[in-house]
């Protein structure tokens, strides 16, 4: 079992969400399109979820990834100092996600920093919340962002804004990591 406290809290929160809905592992597996064995291992903190799996679970529970991760982090009010910003790493792709302004009750927007290594790709089956407004500002590197079957090639300084209703994918063609800020606004 992993000993990282964030992984342990995330595992416990995932189990709470499932049981709170009254769902069995089999029912959640169908709703999220994630295998029952993977869900079981996640809830026991034997493995860390990938970004794609976490995205599917968030969609099943109707919450953004940021909201889910904020539920397992320490509450942050006032200034969010760099050392207090929750950081999560996707074990599959090496993608690093820093919550610059974590979700806060009563607020609809948040800022996230993403760093995607060269040649890494992350694909999502759909948004965690349908119609989620997003503004992505690429700070450095290059990024290919596919939104509902349209691929946008971005260079440093470019900004793309969209509402997400369907599939999306992030790909860093390299040679350097793609570093960006993503503004998320709930509908």
Secondary structure, DSSP 8 states (H G I E B T S, - for coil): ----HHHHHHHHHHHHHHHHHT--HHHHHHHHT--HHHHHHHHTTSS---HHHHHHHHHHHT--HHHHHHHHS----S---GGGS-EEE-TTT--EEEEEE---TT--EEEEEEEE-TT-EEEESS-SSTTEEEEEEEEESEEEEEETTEEEEEETT-EEEEEE-S-EEEE--SSS-EEEEEEEE--
